[in-house]
Amino acid sequence: QIKILKKLEAHPNADRFPLKPIDEAEILQLEQLYNSGNVFPNVLRELLSIAGGYCYFLDYGPANSQ
């Protein structure tokens, strides 16, 4: 259930490369790996579920230096 990132959810193809979501199982793995098993903040979970595999908002910089 997306509650915070409504605009991002509504515009999955705003760039020539569409957003690529990741599933709940992968989010749980990331929480184990990077957050000691603690749940990520809601907004981060939403971002990952909408565009965790690729997001045009986060892809910037010369030569993929982000």
N, C-alpha and C positions, 0 to 999 in steps of 0.2 A: 504494500500500500504506500504510494508516494504521497507525501503530505507537504514537503518543503520545496522540492525541485520540480514544481509543476511546469514551469516554462521549458526546462530542459526536456522533460518527458514529452511535452507537446510538440517539440521541434527536433525529432531524431535525425532528420535529414537536412538540417540547415546548411551544412557544408557539403562538398562533393563526396565526402566520405561519411557514411552514416555511422551513428553511434553503435557500439558493440557492447551489449550487456554481459555480465557474468552471473552465474546462478548462485543460489543460496549456499550450496555445498562449497563452492569455491570461496565465498565470503567467509564462511566458517573456518576454512583452512587458513585464510589470511589472518583472521583474528587470532588463531592459535599461534601462527608464525610470528606476527608482528605486535600482538597486543596481549601476550601471555594468556590467551583464551578469553580475555574480557571482550565484551561486546563493543564494537565501534560506535561512535556517536551516530545518531539517526541520519544526519545529513550525509555522512560518509557512506553509510550502508546504502542510502538511496543512490548516491553517485555511482557506486560500484554496481548496483543492480540495473541502472539505466545505461551506464557507459564505462564500466570497469575495464573492458577490453580495449576500447578506443574512444576518446572524447575530443572533438575538435576544439573545445574550450581550453583543454590542457595541453594541446599539441602546438607548441610555439618555439621560436628560436631558430637561428641558423644551424643547419647541419644536425638537426635533431639533438640539440644540446640541452634540452629541457631537463 
